[in-house]
């Protein structure tokens, strides 16, 4: 496994893309187009993609479908990216799949480089590995999260009958464009026209979360262009009610096929409730549910009750309570802040924050400042991490000197945060202390490993 990862890491990283599907499409052709051997649901957007993808997977499993799932990036181990039957493939299967594809990948590398292009990127190879593994399993349906963007994303060699668009915000502007409409245009590329050669025609459906008006306009224009049906949050589906419960929340959801009541979701936050509504509508669209056809309510309840989204307000320990959250942009940080404000009553809350250098650290800190009493800034071990002194300078500008501590690695930062949370003489304060480790998917994954959690 380590050897394969070292080989893959010599390729272009996920932070570097070339806007072309030529290499991945050529590889799929060599492999016999495995991605066309099963139906799929494709998920794009800026925030919530992984949670929505996992919820869709859990619902499909509860409805007795064998699933393949692609998510990215991983928290702890690369095998998390390729899941079959709701579980990551084994390291042995990961290595075996890579070795089976390696000769074909090297053929495409040579062809591309001979034409003056790059070799296949790491993400392209991982995507091909997933599609091949799904075909070999075989799965009944694939649930595929895009990596970056949509139109030129390596995953976009599938023709999904359901395209899901989560909330779109500013992120990866160097590749996707400088404004929301440009980014929306890239994400909209996963909405496609239904294949014309099907014996039984199947309409494609775009399931769209609430968006800024200019974003929704781009997405709807794309749907009209490819003659796709549309289901919109707040119109065709929505969260009707939610109440906080022990370990999560209880929801009432308006789906495409009617109202689904008493849905327990073991995830925190209004944003996760809205993700659940999006996932439900996607699965309904996949099965053709509508006004006269509702999904089995017991299966829906079981699917949501079994949903997990590691690294998303995930509790690591108690006394003091420690959560990790993978918020890595201002939109995600704002959702985290809203969740902490509305669903928890900590008497003292300490943040541990490590951010990657290419992210909007200032925007993340702005969103979190109102909810954290103190923060510890640090680095997460990634070569892309923002230097701790730079992050500390940004933090002091927003929190002030007295509320900012500095630690040079994540383990020390957590120990410092625990000391801050438990400090003082007020026992009542100590009993109500909380710590949230956030700022990056990498940060959440590293923290998860420090707390001894297995990859999921």
VOPAGU-2260 file (C-alpha; in pm, 1 decimal, decimal comma):
REM VOPAGU-2260
SITE   aa  ch    i         X         Y         Z
SITE  UNK   A    0       0,0       0,0       0,0
SITE  UNK   A    1     278,5     242,1      92,7
SITE  UNK   A    2     463,2     161,0    -228,9
SITE  UNK   A    3     154,5     220,7    -443,8
SITE  UNK   A    4      84,9     549,3    -266,7
SITE  UNK   A    5     445,1     657,5    -322,6
SITE  UNK   A    6     408,7     580,0    -694,3
SITE  UNK   A    7      79,4     768,4    -717,4
SITE  UNK   A    8     225,0    1066,3    -530,7
SITE  UNK   A    9     479,7    1111,9    -812,2
SITE  UNK   A   10     190,1    1214,3   -1036,4
SITE  UNK   A   11      13,8    1549,0   -1046,3
SITE  UNK   A   12    -162,5    1609,4    -713,6
SITE  UNK   A   13    -533,2    1683,0    -682,9
SITE  UNK   A   14    -455,8    2052,0    -647,8
SITE  UNK   A   15    -333,8    2061,1   -1008,3
SITE  UNK   A   16    -561,1    1985,1   -1301,7
SITE  UNK   A   17    -568,3    2028,9   -1677,4
SITE  UNK   A   18    -916,1    2094,7   -1820,7
SITE  UNK   A   19    -948,4    1778,9   -2028,0
SITE  UNK   A   20   -1119,8    1441,1   -2004,1
SITE  UNK   A   21    -906,1    1300,6   -2285,3
SITE  UNK   A   22    -673,5    1090,1   -2068,6
SITE  UNK   A   23    -933,8     937,5   -1839,4
SITE  UNK   A   24   -1169,3     876,1   -2133,8
SITE  UNK   A   25    -892,9     700,6   -2328,7
SITE  UNK   A   26    -813,5     481,9   -2027,9
SITE  UNK   A   27   -1179,0     391,6   -1982,3
SITE  UNK   A   28   -1194,9     289,9   -2347,8
SITE  UNK   A   29    -893,6      62,1   -2301,4
SITE  UNK   A   30   -1060,8     -96,9   -1998,9
SITE  UNK   A   31   -1388,4    -159,0   -2184,0
SITE  UNK   A   32   -1580,7     134,3   -2032,0
SITE  UNK   A   33   -1649,4     -20,9   -1689,5
SITE  UNK   A   34   -1819,3     299,5   -1573,6
SITE  UNK   A   35   -2103,0     234,6   -1818,0
SITE  UNK   A   36   -2188,7    -105,3   -1671,2
SITE  UNK   A   37   -2397,6      30,7   -1382,0
SITE  UNK   A   38   -2625,7     330,9   -1323,4
SITE  UNK   A   39   -2494,0     617,7   -1115,7
SITE  UNK   A   40   -2574,7     927,5    -913,1
SITE  UNK   A   41   -2323,8    1212,5    -952,7
SITE  UNK   A   42   -2269,3    1476,2    -681,3
SITE  UNK   A   43   -2101,5    1815,7    -731,6
SITE  UNK   A   44   -2095,3    2142,3    -537,1
SITE  UNK   A   45   -1873,7    2333,2    -297,0
SITE  UNK   A   46   -1988,4    2220,8      47,2
SITE  UNK   A   47   -2168,1    1911,6     173,1
SITE  UNK   A   48   -2071,3    1679,9    -114,6
SITE  UNK   A   49   -1922,3    1405,6      99,5
SITE  UNK   A   50   -2206,1    1406,0     353,2
SITE  UNK   A   51   -2468,6    1395,8      78,1
SITE  UNK   A   52   -2282,7    1118,5    -104,4
SITE  UNK   A   53   -2262,5     910,3     212,8
SITE  UNK   A   54   -2632,0     964,9     290,6
SITE  UNK   A   55   -2732,2     859,1     -61,2
SITE  UNK   A   56   -2515,1     549,5     -23,8
SITE  UNK   A   57   -2676,5     462,3     310,4
SITE  UNK   A   58   -3027,4     507,5     170,6
SITE  UNK   A   59   -2956,4     290,4    -133,3
SITE  UNK   A   60   -2811,9      20,8      91,2
SITE  UNK   A   61   -3125,0      28,2     308,5
SITE  UNK   A   62   -3326,4     -13,0     -11,8
SITE  UNK   A   63   -3133,7    -334,8     -88,0
SITE  UNK   A   64   -2899,0    -206,9    -356,5
SITE  UNK   A   65   -2531,9    -297,9    -372,8
SITE  UNK   A   66   -2342,2      29,3    -391,6
SITE  UNK   A   67   -2006,8     166,0    -496,2
SITE  UNK   A   68   -1904,8     504,7    -356,2
SITE  UNK   A   69   -1637,2     756,2    -449,8
SITE  UNK   A   70   -1553,4    1036,8    -206,3
SITE  UNK   A   71   -1257,7    1273,0    -181,0
SITE  UNK   A   72   -1034,8    1375,6     -26,0
SITE  UNK   A   73    -980,0    1102,3     231,0
SITE  UNK   A   74    -940,9    1172,1     601,9
SITE  UNK   A   75    -690,2     905,2     701,9
SITE  UNK   A   76    -632,9     637,7     437,0
SITE  UNK   A   77    -668,7     645,8      58,9
SITE  UNK   A   78    -887,3     332,7      62,9
SITE  UNK   A   79   -1170,1     549,3     206,7
SITE  UNK   A   80   -1212,3     699,3    -139,6
SITE  UNK   A   81   -1336,8     372,8    -291,6
SITE  UNK   A   82   -1614,9     202,5     -97,0
SITE  UNK   A   83   -1825,3    -100,8    -185,2
SITE  UNK   A   84   -2124,9    -200,8      26,6
SITE  UNK   A   85   -2073,8     109,5     242,4
SITE  UNK   A   86   -1720,1      12,7     347,7
SITE  UNK   A   87   -1374,4     110,5     215,5
SITE  UNK   A   88   -1205,2    -151,8       0,6
SITE  UNK   A   89    -918,8    -330,6     169,7
SITE  UNK   A   90    -558,7    -216,0     121,7
SITE  UNK   A   91    -494,8    -547,5     -57,1
SITE  UNK   A   92    -777,7    -485,9    -302,7
SITE  UNK   A   93    -659,6    -125,9    -352,1
SITE  UNK   A   94    -310,1    -246,5    -445,3
SITE  UNK   A   95    -443,6    -527,0    -665,1
SITE  UNK   A   96    -669,4    -289,2    -856,5
SITE  UNK   A   97    -385,3     -44,6    -914,5
SITE  UNK   A   98    -152,3    -316,7   -1041,2
SITE  UNK   A   99    -420,6    -447,4   -1278,3
SITE  UNK   A  100    -464,8    -101,1   -1428,4
SITE  UNK   A  101     -99,6       4,3   -1422,3
SITE  UNK   A  102       0,5    -122,3   -1772,4
SITE  UNK   A  103    -296,6      58,4   -1927,6
SITE  UNK   A  104    -225,2     375,4   -1729,6
SITE  UNK   A  105     133,9     371,7   -1854,4
SITE  UNK   A  106       8,9     338,5   -2212,8
SITE  UNK   A  107    -202,7     651,8   -2170,9
SITE  UNK   A  108      90,0     830,9   -2004,8
SITE  UNK   A  109     307,5     764,2   -2309,4
SITE  UNK   A  110      37,1     869,9   -2555,3
SITE  UNK   A  111     -30,7    1193,5   -2368,4
SITE  UNK   A  112     334,1    1282,5   -2320,7
SITE  UNK   A  113     408,9    1207,0   -2686,6
SITE  UNK   A  114     143,0    1462,5   -2778,9
SITE  UNK   A  115     297,1    1720,6   -2545,9
SITE  UNK   A  116      54,4    1666,9   -2259,4
SITE  UNK   A  117      96,3    1550,0   -1899,5
SITE  UNK   A  118      88,7    1197,2   -1765,2
SITE  UNK   A  119    -231,3    1094,3   -1588,4
SITE  UNK   A  120    -286,1    1268,9   -1255,1
SITE  UNK   A  121    -322,7    1084,8    -926,3
SITE  UNK   A  122    -692,9    1168,3    -913,7
SITE  UNK   A  123    -749,0    1038,1   -1266,3
SITE  UNK   A  124    -587,1     706,2   -1175,9
SITE  UNK   A  125    -784,7     677,6    -850,5
SITE  UNK   A  126   -1107,2     746,0   -1038,7
SITE  UNK   A  127   -1029,9     474,5   -1292,1
SITE  UNK   A  128    -948,6     234,1   -1007,4
SITE  UNK   A  129   -1287,4     301,8    -847,4
SITE  UNK   A  130   -1485,4     253,8   -1168,1
SITE  UNK   A  131   -1301,6     -70,8   -1241,6
SITE  UNK   A  132   -1352,6    -201,1    -887,0
SITE  UNK   A  133   -1724,8    -125,3    -905,7
SITE  UNK   A  134   -1761,1    -316,9   -1232,0
SITE  UNK   A  135   -1575,4    -615,8   -1092,8
SITE  UNK   A  136   -1778,6    -627,7    -769,7
SITE  UNK   A  137   -2030,5    -576,8    -942,2
SITE  UNK   A  138   -2239,9    -297,1    -791,5
SITE  UNK   A  139   -2602,4    -210,6    -863,1
SITE  UNK   A  140   -2540,6     163,4    -852,1
SITE  UNK   A  141   -2244,9     398,6    -805,9
SITE  UNK   A  142   -2261,3     717,3    -598,8
SITE  UNK   A  143   -1985,9     946,8    -719,8
SITE  UNK   A  144   -1857,6    1265,9    -561,2
SITE  UNK   A  145   -1662,4    1495,8    -790,4
SITE  UNK   A  146   -1314,9    1601,7    -691,0
SITE  UNK   A  147   -1298,6    1961,8    -811,2
SITE  UNK   A  148   -1549,1    2131,0   -1037,8
SITE  UNK   A  149   -1756,1    1909,1   -1262,5
SITE  UNK   A  150   -1725,0    1966,8   -1634,4
SITE  UNK   A  151   -1357,7    1862,4   -1652,0
SITE  UNK   A  152   -1352,6    1653,1   -1335,6
SITE  UNK   A  153   -1212,2    1304,5   -1397,5
SITE  UNK   A  154   -1527,9    1147,5   -1254,5
SITE  UNK   A  155   -1732,1    1305,0   -1535,3
SITE  UNK   A  156   -1683,7    1014,4   -1777,7
SITE  UNK   A  157   -2009,5     872,6   -1638,3
SITE  UNK   A  158   -2353,0     961,0   -1771,4
SITE  UNK   A  159   -2560,4     972,2   -1455,3
SITE  UNK   A  160   -2938,2     977,0   -1461,3
SITE  UNK   A  161   -2934,4    1185,3   -1141,5
SITE  UNK   A  162   -2703,7    1485,7   -1097,8
SITE  UNK   A  163   -2695,4    1640,6    -749,8
SITE  UNK   A  164   -2570,6    1996,6    -692,6
SITE  UNK   A  165   -2495,8    2091,0    -332,1
SITE  UNK   A  166   -2456,1    2458,0    -226,9
SITE  UNK   A  167   -2202,2    2641,1    -443,0
SITE  UNK   A  168   -1962,5    2900,5    -302,7
SITE  UNK   A  169   -1622,0    3049,4    -380,7
SITE  UNK   A  170   -1348,6    2785,7    -368,8
SITE  UNK   A  171   -1067,8    2671,2    -601,7
SITE  UNK   A  172   -1106,9    2999,7    -789,8
SITE  UNK   A  173    -769,9    2951,3    -961,4
SITE  UNK   A  174    -919,5    2660,2   -1157,3
SITE  UNK   A  175   -1295,9    2710,6   -1154,5
SITE  UNK   A  176   -1322,6    3083,3   -1214,0
SITE  UNK   A  177   -1322,3    3406,4   -1014,4
SITE  UNK   A  178   -1694,4    3433,4    -938,9
SITE  UNK   A  179   -1999,8    3225,9    -852,5
SITE  UNK   A  180   -2138,2    3212,2   -1204,8
SITE  UNK   A  181   -1809,6    3078,7   -1345,3
SITE  UNK   A  182   -1789,0    2815,3   -1072,4
SITE  UNK   A  183   -2154,1    2721,8   -1122,7
SITE  UNK   A  184   -2089,1    2674,8   -1494,4
SITE  UNK   A  185   -1817,9    2421,8   -1415,5
SITE  UNK   A  186   -2027,3    2235,2   -1157,9
SITE  UNK   A  187   -2325,1    2226,4   -1397,1
SITE  UNK   A  188   -2120,4    2012,6   -1634,6
SITE  UNK   A  189   -2235,8    1695,5   -1456,3
SITE  UNK   A  190   -2597,2    1761,6   -1567,7
SITE  UNK   A  191   -2627,1    1574,3   -1896,7
SITE  UNK   A  192   -2873,7    1482,2   -2164,7
SITE  UNK   A  193   -3031,1    1138,1   -2136,2
SITE  UNK   A  194   -2869,5     881,0   -2369,3
SITE  UNK   A  195   -3063,5     854,5   -2695,8
SITE  UNK   A  196   -2993,3     485,3   -2753,7
SITE  UNK   A  197   -3160,9     342,6   -2443,5
SITE  UNK   A  198   -3421,9      72,6   -2509,0
SITE  UNK   A  199   -3620,5     211,1   -2216,3
SITE  UNK   A  200   -3570,6     590,8   -2211,9
SITE  UNK   A  201   -3471,8     726,1   -1869,7
SITE  UNK   A  202   -3502,8    1097,2   -1800,6
SITE  UNK   A  203   -3209,8    1268,2   -1633,9
SITE  UNK   A  204   -3287,7    1471,7   -1323,0
SITE  UNK   A  205   -3094,6    1759,3   -1166,0
SITE  UNK   A  206   -3150,6    1774,4    -789,3
SITE  UNK   A  207   -3041,3    2118,6    -673,1
SITE  UNK   A  208   -2985,3    2260,4    -324,3
SITE  UNK   A  209   -3074,5    2621,2    -244,0
SITE  UNK   A  210   -2836,3    2854,7    -426,4
SITE  UNK   A  211   -2761,7    3219,2    -478,4
SITE  UNK   A  212   -2989,4    3354,6    -756,5
SITE  UNK   A  213   -2708,5    3389,4   -1011,5
SITE  UNK   A  214   -2596,5    3032,2    -941,6
SITE  UNK   A  215   -2945,5    2890,4    -976,5
SITE  UNK   A  216   -2986,2    3072,5   -1307,3
SITE  UNK   A  217   -2674,7    2901,7   -1447,5
SITE  UNK   A  218   -2785,2    2558,5   -1324,2
SITE  UNK   A  219   -3139,6    2591,5   -1461,1
SITE  UNK   A  220   -3011,3    2708,7   -1798,0
SITE  UNK   A  221   -2792,6    2400,3   -1814,6
SITE  UNK   A  222   -3088,7    2177,5   -1725,8
SITE  UNK   A  223   -3295,7    2333,7   -2004,4
SITE  UNK   A  224   -3006,3    2297,1   -2248,9
SITE  UNK   A  225   -2980,8    1919,9   -2189,7
SITE  UNK   A  226   -3355,0    1864,9   -2136,5
SITE  UNK   A  227   -3313,9    1744,2   -1776,4
SITE  UNK   A  228   -3596,3    1750,3   -1523,1
SITE  UNK   A  229   -3531,1    1964,2   -1216,2
SITE  UNK   A  230   -3604,2    1921,3    -845,4
SITE  UNK   A  231   -3518,2    2224,2    -630,1
SITE  UNK   A  232   -3480,2    2256,9    -256,5
SITE  UNK   A  233   -3752,5    2485,1    -124,8
SITE  UNK   A  234   -3983,4    2397,0    -412,6
SITE  UNK   A  235   -4006,6    2025,0    -491,9
SITE  UNK   A  236   -3840,9    1913,1    -165,8
SITE  UNK   A  237   -3735,0    2066,7     165,6
SITE  UNK   A  238   -3690,6    2026,1     540,2
SITE  UNK   A  239   -4032,6    2079,4     697,7
SITE  UNK   A  240   -3923,7    2052,7    1060,0
SITE  UNK   A  241   -3626,1    1955,3    1270,8
SITE  UNK   A  242   -3557,3    1920,4    1638,8
SITE  UNK   A  243   -3231,8    1856,6    1819,5
SITE  UNK   A  244   -3205,8    1508,4    1969,4
SITE  UNK   A  245   -2942,2    1317,9    2164,7
SITE  UNK   A  246   -2669,7    1231,0    1914,7
SITE  UNK   A  247   -2822,3    1418,8    1622,4
SITE  UNK   A  248   -3165,3    1543,9    1515,9
SITE  UNK   A  249   -3513,1    1428,4    1419,6
SITE  UNK   A  250   -3645,4    1549,8    1085,1
SITE  UNK   A  251   -3965,7    1581,6     888,6
SITE  UNK   A  252   -3881,0    1594,3     519,5
SITE  UNK   A  253   -4087,8    1687,9     217,3
SITE  UNK   A  254   -3965,8    1459,9     -57,8
SITE  UNK   A  255   -4064,9    1421,9    -419,6
SITE  UNK   A  256   -4299,7    1139,2    -317,6
SITE  UNK   A  257   -4457,5    1298,4     -12,8
SITE  UNK   A  258   -4377,7    1365,5     352,3
SITE  UNK   A  259   -4137,2    1145,8     548,8
SITE  UNK   A  260   -4175,5    1182,7     926,7
SITE  UNK   A  261   -3974,7    1080,4    1233,8
SITE  UNK   A  262   -3640,5    1058,8    1051,6
SITE  UNK   A  263   -3351,9    1032,7    1297,4
SITE  UNK   A  264   -3025,2    1165,1    1155,8
SITE  UNK   A  265   -2717,6    1104,5    1374,7
SITE  UNK   A  266   -2547,6    1420,3    1246,8
SITE  UNK   A  267   -2554,7    1772,0    1385,1
SITE  UNK   A  268   -2655,3    2098,8    1222,0
SITE  UNK   A  269   -2923,4    2253,6    1004,0
SITE  UNK   A  270   -2690,4    2211,8     706,9
SITE  UNK   A  271   -2694,2    1834,8     759,3
SITE  UNK   A  272   -3074,0    1836,7     771,6
SITE  UNK   A  273   -3074,2    2012,5     435,7
SITE  UNK   A  274   -2816,7    1765,9     306,3
SITE  UNK   A  275   -3055,8    1489,2     411,4
SITE  UNK   A  276   -3341,5    1644,7     213,0
SITE  UNK   A  277   -3111,3    1666,2     -90,1
SITE  UNK   A  278   -3002,7    1303,1     -53,3
SITE  UNK   A  279   -3362,0    1184,3     -15,5
SITE  UNK   A  280   -3472,0    1368,1    -330,3
SITE  UNK   A  281   -3176,7    1222,4    -522,6
SITE  UNK   A  282   -3268,4     866,0    -426,1
SITE  UNK   A  283   -3635,4     931,1    -502,8
SITE  UNK   A  284   -3537,3    1064,9    -845,4
SITE  UNK   A  285   -3320,7     758,6    -905,6
SITE  UNK   A  286   -3613,3     524,0    -837,4
SITE  UNK   A  287   -3865,5     744,0   -1016,5
SITE  UNK   A  288   -4058,6     839,8    -704,8
SITE  UNK   A  289   -4318,8    1110,5    -739,7
SITE  UNK   A  290   -4655,0    1226,6    -616,3
SITE  UNK   A  291   -4802,2     878,1    -651,2
SITE  UNK   A  292   -4495,3     678,5    -549,7
SITE  UNK   A  293   -4316,0     712,7    -217,5
SITE  UNK   A  294   -4010,6     525,1     -97,5
SITE  UNK   A  295   -4059,4     272,8     183,8
SITE  UNK   A  296   -4062,3     483,3     500,8
SITE  UNK   A  297   -3899,8     215,6     717,0
SITE  UNK   A  298   -3612,4     181,6     471,6
SITE  UNK   A  299   -3570,1     559,6     460,2
SITE  UNK   A  300   -3560,2     576,6     839,3
SITE  UNK   A  301   -3308,7     293,8     854,2
SITE  UNK   A  302   -3092,9     453,9     584,8
SITE  UNK   A  303   -3071,3     788,3     757,6
SITE  UNK   A  304   -3026,1     632,8    1103,0
SITE  UNK   A  305   -2726,5     444,3     964,2
SITE  UNK   A  306   -2570,7     750,0     800,0
SITE  UNK   A  307   -2222,7     848,7     910,0
SITE  UNK   A  308   -2003,0    1133,2     793,3
SITE  UNK   A  309   -1663,9    1105,1     961,9
SITE  UNK   A  310   -1496,0    1434,1    1037,6
SITE  UNK   A  311   -1819,5    1631,4    1029,4
SITE  UNK   A  312   -1895,2    1744,5    1387,2
SITE  UNK   A  313   -1775,1    1403,1    1499,4
SITE  UNK   A  314   -1729,5    1351,3    1871,9
SITE  UNK   A  315   -1387,9    1217,4    1971,0
SITE  UNK   A  316   -1414,6    1211,6    2351,9
SITE  UNK   A  317   -1590,1    1359,7    2654,2
SITE  UNK   A  318   -1473,8    1559,4    2960,0
SITE  UNK   A  319   -1390,7    1786,6    2795,3
SITE  UNK   A  320   -1603,7    1719,9    2491,6
SITE  UNK   A  321   -1390,6    1720,3    2177,1
SITE  UNK   A  322   -1533,6    1738,5    1825,7
SITE  UNK   A  323   -1358,8    1742,6    1489,7
SITE  UNK   A  324   -1500,5    1916,0    1184,3
SITE  UNK   A  325   -1359,2    1933,3     832,5
SITE  UNK   A  326   -1475,5    2290,5     759,3
SITE  UNK   A  327   -1214,8    2426,1     516,6
SITE  UNK   A  328   -1370,3    2740,4     370,7
SITE  UNK   A  329   -1576,7    3032,3     504,9
SITE  UNK   A  330   -1909,9    2871,9     404,9
SITE  UNK   A  331   -1825,3    2552,6     592,5
SITE  UNK   A  332   -1694,8    2747,7     891,8
SITE  UNK   A  333   -2017,7    2949,9     903,5
SITE  UNK   A  334   -2221,0    2626,3     906,9
SITE  UNK   A  335   -2003,6    2495,6    1191,8
SITE  UNK   A  336   -2050,1    2819,6    1388,1
SITE  UNK   A  337   -2427,6    2806,2    1340,8
SITE  UNK   A  338   -2436,6    2445,3    1462,1
SITE  UNK   A  339   -2231,8    2523,0    1771,6
SITE  UNK   A  340   -2456,1    2819,5    1852,0
SITE  UNK   A  341   -2791,6    2651,1    1799,5
SITE  UNK   A  342   -2734,7    2295,9    1922,5
SITE  UNK   A  343   -2479,5    2318,3    2203,9
SITE  UNK   A  344   -2447,9    2514,7    2525,8
SITE  UNK   A  345   -2080,0    2510,5    2611,1
SITE  UNK   A  346   -1978,0    2744,9    2891,6
SITE  UNK   A  347   -1633,1    2765,0    2737,0
SITE  UNK   A  348   -1537,4    2667,5    2383,0
SITE  UNK   A  349   -1181,6    2638,7    2254,7
SITE  UNK   A  350   -1090,6    2597,8    1888,3
SITE  UNK   A  351    -789,0    2417,6    1746,0
SITE  UNK   A  352    -733,2    2550,7    1395,5
SITE  UNK   A  353    -494,3    2443,9    1118,8
SITE  UNK   A  354    -555,9    2558,8     760,9
SITE  UNK   A  355    -400,9    2481,2     423,3
SITE  UNK   A  356    -207,5    2763,7     263,7
SITE  UNK   A  357    -430,1    2794,8     -44,2
SITE  UNK   A  358    -750,7    2843,8     155,7
SITE  UNK   A  359    -922,1    3162,5     278,1
SITE  UNK   A  360    -789,8    3143,9     633,6
SITE  UNK   A  361    -908,1    3496,6     712,4
SITE  UNK   A  362   -1264,1    3412,7     606,6
SITE  UNK   A  363   -1259,6    3092,5     813,6
SITE  UNK   A  364   -1138,5    3282,2    1121,7
SITE  UNK   A  365   -1397,9    3555,9    1070,8
SITE  UNK   A  366   -1676,1    3296,0    1072,3
SITE  UNK   A  367   -1546,0    3122,0    1383,8
SITE  UNK   A  368   -1449,5    3422,2    1595,9
SITE  UNK   A  369   -1795,6    3476,6    1751,3
SITE  UNK   A  370   -1822,0    3118,1    1882,7
SITE  UNK   A  371   -1473,2    3043,2    2022,3
SITE  UNK   A  372   -1362,4    3189,7    2355,7
SITE  UNK   A  373   -1001,1    3104,1    2273,8
SITE  UNK   A  374    -817,1    2931,2    1989,4
SITE  UNK   A  375    -495,3    2739,6    1943,9
SITE  UNK   A  376    -347,0    2776,3    1597,0
SITE  UNK   A  377    -117,4    2508,7    1462,6
SITE  UNK   A  378     -11,1    2309,4    1154,5
SITE  UNK   A  379    -163,9    1978,0    1045,7
SITE  UNK   A  380     146,3    1807,1     904,8
SITE  UNK   A  381      62,3    1866,7     539,1
SITE  UNK   A  382     332,3    2022,2     317,6
SITE  UNK   A  383      51,1    2252,1     200,8
SITE  UNK   A  384     -24,9    2376,2     553,3
SITE  UNK   A  385     -23,0    2749,5     620,0
SITE  UNK   A  386     279,5    2829,5     839,3
SITE  UNK   A  387     168,8    2860,9    1199,1
SITE  UNK   A  388     316,2    3211,0    1239,2
SITE  UNK   A  389     119,6    3336,7     939,2
SITE  UNK   A  390    -200,5    3182,4    1073,9
SITE  UNK   A  391    -128,9    3326,5    1418,0
SITE  UNK   A  392     -93,5    3677,7    1272,4
SITE  UNK   A  393    -431,9    3646,7    1100,6
SITE  UNK   A  394    -586,8    3508,2    1419,5
SITE  UNK   A  395    -453,7    3785,5    1642,7
SITE  UNK   A  396    -603,3    4045,5    1407,4
SITE  UNK   A  397    -946,3    3893,1    1469,1
SITE  UNK   A  398    -931,4    3744,6    1819,6
SITE  UNK   A  399    -671,6    3964,3    1993,3
SITE  UNK   A  400    -350,9    3850,9    2162,8
SITE  UNK   A  401    -514,7    3717,5    2478,8
SITE  UNK   A  402    -741,0    3471,8    2294,4
SITE  UNK   A  403    -477,1    3315,3    2068,3
SITE  UNK   A  404    -226,3    3045,5    2161,8
SITE  UNK   A  405      27,4    2885,5    1927,5
SITE  UNK   A  406     141,2    2523,1    1905,5
SITE  UNK   A  407     375,0    2386,4    1639,8
SITE  UNK   A  408     204,6    2050,3    1587,4
SITE  UNK   A  409    -146,8    1917,4    1621,3
SITE  UNK   A  410     -82,7    1687,4    1919,2
SITE  UNK   A  411      59,7    1976,0    2123,9
SITE  UNK   A  412    -224,6    2198,4    2010,6
SITE  UNK   A  413    -483,2    1952,4    2140,2
SITE  UNK   A  414    -304,3    1927,4    2476,8
SITE  UNK   A  415    -289,1    2306,7    2496,4
SITE  UNK   A  416    -659,6    2332,2    2414,8
SITE  UNK   A  417    -747,1    2078,6    2685,9
SITE  UNK   A  418    -547,0    2279,7    2938,8
SITE  UNK   A  419    -725,6    2599,5    2832,4
SITE  UNK   A  420   -1067,3    2432,7    2845,1
SITE  UNK   A  421   -1007,8    2289,9    3191,2
SITE  UNK   A  422    -830,0    2597,5    3326,3
SITE  UNK   A  423    -962,4    2816,3    3605,0
SITE  UNK   A  424   -1115,2    2742,8    3939,1
SITE  UNK   A  425   -1481,6    2722,2    3836,9
SITE  UNK   A  426   -1580,3    2352,6    3839,7
SITE  UNK   A  427   -1903,9    2436,9    3661,1
SITE  UNK   A  428   -1702,4    2597,5    3383,1
SITE  UNK   A  429   -1484,1    2287,3    3351,6
SITE  UNK   A  430   -1785,6    2057,4    3322,0
SITE  UNK   A  431   -1923,6    2266,8    3036,7
SITE  UNK   A  432   -1604,4    2298,3    2833,8
SITE  UNK   A  433   -1572,7    2196,8    2471,3
SITE  UNK   A  434   -1301,7    2178,5    2206,0
SITE  UNK   A  435   -1347,6    2180,2    1827,5
SITE  UNK   A  436   -1059,8    2084,6    1596,4
SITE  UNK   A  437   -1116,3    2229,7    1250,6
SITE  UNK   A  438    -986,3    2427,4     952,0
SITE  UNK   A  439    -920,1    2152,9     698,0
SITE  UNK   A  440   -1007,4    1800,5     593,1
SITE  UNK   A  441    -640,6    1722,1     657,4
SITE  UNK   A  442    -670,4    1862,2    1009,9
SITE  UNK   A  443    -978,9    1651,9    1083,2
SITE  UNK   A  444    -813,4    1339,2     945,5
SITE  UNK   A  445    -492,9    1389,7    1143,6
SITE  UNK   A  446    -691,9    1447,2    1462,0
SITE  UNK   A  447    -899,6    1137,6    1395,5
SITE  UNK   A  448    -580,6     932,7    1376,1
SITE  UNK   A  449    -446,5    1086,3    1698,6
SITE  UNK   A  450    -763,0     973,6    1875,9
SITE  UNK   A  451    -719,8     618,9    1745,7
SITE  UNK   A  452   -1021,5     611,4    1512,5
SITE  UNK   A  453   -1019,7     361,7    1226,8
SITE  UNK   A  454   -1070,0     485,4     868,9
SITE  UNK   A  455   -1437,5     474,4     768,4
